[in-house]
Amino acid sequence: DERHDAIFRSIEQQMRDDPSSISASLQLLLVIRNVERIADLATNIAEDAVYLAEGRTIKHSVVPAAGSDAPVKGRE
């Protein structure tokens, strides 16, 4: 989601700076929206697979920062 927002802002700025790029920019916006949807669906599939394989729910888990030893919610 953060990456999507950053790319969206970048494309939006590009359209402001160069109005002739609006058509291409709109195409890119459609692509990033669909890539985000694919990523969300892949996440849902992975969460369901973990539930089926291990019987634990990891939906809406909070992932600790890299290198952190903090437990992950849903992985107790």
C-alpha positions, 0 to 999 in steps of 0.5 A, spaced: 500 500 500 505 504 501 509 503 495 502 504 491 501 511 494 508 513 493 508 511 485 501 514 485 504 521 487 510 520 483 505 519 477 500 525 479 506 529 479 509 527 472 502 529 470 502 536 473 509 537 470 508 534 463 500 535 461 502 531 454 504 525 459 497 524 461 494 519 457 500 514 458 500 516 466 493 514 466 495 507 463 500 506 469 495 508 474 491 503 472 497 498 472 499 499 479 492 499 481 491 492 478 498 490 481 496 492 488 489 488 487 493 482 485 498 483 491 492 483 496 489 477 493 496 473 493 496 475 501 489 472 502 491 466 499 497 465 503 493 467 509 488 461 507 494 456 506 497 458 513 490 456 516 489 450 512 496 447 513 497 449 520 491 451 523 493 458 525 490 465 523 495 470 521 490 475 518 491 482 520 498 480 523 503 485 525 509 484 522 515 486 527 521 491 524 527 487 521 531 484 526 526 485 531 525 479 536 518 482 538 513 476 537 508 477 531 501 477 533 497 471 531 504 467 531 504 465 538 
